[in-house]
Amino acid sequence: MSATSVTTPQSGGSESKTEEPPEEKVQARQESAKREVLLRRPVSEDGADVHRLISRCPPLDENSLYCNLLHSSHFAATSVAAQWEGAGEEKGELAGFVSGYLVPERPDTLFVWQVAVAEEARGLGLAGRMIRDILGRPSCAQVRYLETTITPGNEASWALFRGLARKLDTGCAESVMFDRERHFRGRHDSEMLLRIGPFSGSAIRG
């Protein structure tokens, strides 16, 4: 499904099983900060790695591998891959991925589909950097609005996108895009549409 999600530890999830003491988390974050992350357009060969990354980021909805191949090829101009650089053992692996597209018939609007950040890269502000990287590309020169959908209980995603709106010096509006009963037949939480904008090119670069 096309829900956007920035993950936080969930009850029963993989992250909650490997909880670290606060001092170890800080040390791990500091070590991650020393490594470089390259933001680049994805290529089709990234599809399998994107699929694996998303599977490691609950509660993100997993798409088919074929769907992730399309994200990495047909939608490469409006998606971004974050790749570990440097000499670490994770060099070349994906630290994060954002998929998005320009809304048909509304080329001034970028829809962010999914935001995935590997556990070892969290706390570095990578999600916001990836989104701004897409907005700063020539393919998004006409974009003045950003849209995404978030489930009501996903506090991390709400914080990310509301923070982005503040950085872009603009407002945001909320509405129901896909209703739990009407669209999901009770099998998925409602997806709330968050629309950010309008914003200027200078706000993106700032």
N, C-alpha and C positions, 0 to 999 in steps of 0.2 A: 504494500500500500504506500501511498505517497505522502505519508506523514513525516514532518520534520521533527527531529529529536536530537537534543544534546544530552548525553547520558549522565546520570548520577547514580550512585549505588542504589540498587533496588533490593527489597526483601527477597531472599532466596536466589538472587542473581549471582553471577560469577564474582562480581566485585566484592560483595558482602562476605564472601568466603575467604577473602585474602586481605582482610582489614589490617592495616599497618599502624603501629604507634605513630602519634603526631610527629615526633622528631624524625622518624624514618621517612615519612611522607615529605617533610620539608627537604631532607637530604636528597631524596629521589628527584624532587622538583628542581633543586639546584643543579643536580647532575644533568637533567634533561635540558635545562636552560643553557648549559655550556655547549650543547650540540646544535648544529645548524640544521634548519629545515628549509628545503627548497620548495617554493610554490611554483607550480607549472601547469600548463594545460595537460590534461590526461591524454593518453593514447589507448588504442584498442587493447594493447597488451596489458594494460592496467586492470582490465575488467575482472579477472579472477582474483587479483589482490584486493580490489574494492569489495568484492563479494565476501571475501574472508574477513576483511576489516569490519564490515557491517555485522557479520555474524558474531563478532567479539564485542559488540557495542549494544547490549540490551539497554533499554527496551525498543531499539530501532526495529521497524518492520523489515524483514528480509525479503528482497526481491529475487527473481530468478537471476542466475548468472548471465543469461542472455540480456536481461534488462540492464544489468550493470555494464555489459559490453556496449550497449547503446549509449548509456550515460557517458562512457569514455570515448566514444567516437562521434556519433551524431550530435551530441550535446557538449562536445569538448570545449567549444568557445564560451559556454556559460557554466562550466564546471571547473573544479580545480583539484589537483592532487598535491598533497603535502608530503614530501619525501625526505627521509632522514639523510643528512650528509655527514661528512666527517669520517672518523676512523672507527667508530663504534661497531659492535656486532650487528646493529640494526641498520647499518648503512644500506641505502637502496630500498628499504621497506617503507610502506606508507604510514605516515604519522597521522594523516587525516584525509578526508575527502568531502567535498561539497558538490552535490548535483543540483543543477538548476536549468531553467529555460526561459526564453522570452514568451510571454503569454500570447498565443495566436490572436491577431487583430488588435493587440495592445503592445506594440513594440517598446513602449515607454515603461513597461513593467517586467521586472525580473521575478520569477517565482522560484523560490528556494525549495527544492524537493526534500533533500536529506542532508544532514550535517553529521558526520562521523569523526570522532577524534579518538585515537588509540589511548588506552589507559595511561601509558607512560608519557603521553604528551599533554595530558590535561593540566589545567592550572597555568598554562603559558599564554593564554589569550589567542590560541591558534584559530579557534572557530571564527572569531571576529575578523582576524587577519585574512582568512581564506575568502570570506564573503566580500570584504573590501577589495581584495585582489580581483575578483570577478567584476565588480562594479567599475573598476578602473580600466578595464580593457576597452579597445576600440569597438568591440561587438556590443558593448553596453553604453556607448556614447550618448544615446538618446534616452537612457533609462532614468526616470525621475521617481519611480515608485518601486518598492520591494514588497512582495507578498510571500507568506508562508502559512502553513496550518500547524497548529499545536494543540495537543489534548489539554484539557483544563488542568490536570494535575502535574503537568511537566514543568515544574518550577524553574529548572535550569534553562530550558528553552525560552520561557517567558523572559527571564532575566537577560539572556543573551540578546534577544531581538529588541527588547525595550532599551537596553543599554546602547545598542547600535543606533536606534532612533535618536537617542540623546546626542551621540557623537556626530550624527548627521544633521543635528540642530533642526529636527522636524518632529511632527507628531505621528501618532499611530491610531488606527481605528480597529475595533474588534467586531466580528460577527460570526454567526455559525455558517460554515461552508458545507460540511457533511454531518448530518444529525445521526446520533447513535441509533435511534429507532427507524427513522425514515430511510436512511441510506445504508446503515450497517446491520439492520435487523437485529439490533441488540448485541452483536458480536464484537463491537469495538467502540471505544469511547468516541464522543463527538469530536470532530476536528474543527477548531476555531480558526477562522481566517484572520490573520493579522496583516493589515495593510499599512506600510510605512511610507511617508512622503507627503508632499513632494520635497525632493532635495536637489541640490545643485551639484555640478561636477566639482566645484571647488570644495564642497563639503566632503565629497568622497576622497579627494586628494589630501585634505587636511586631517 
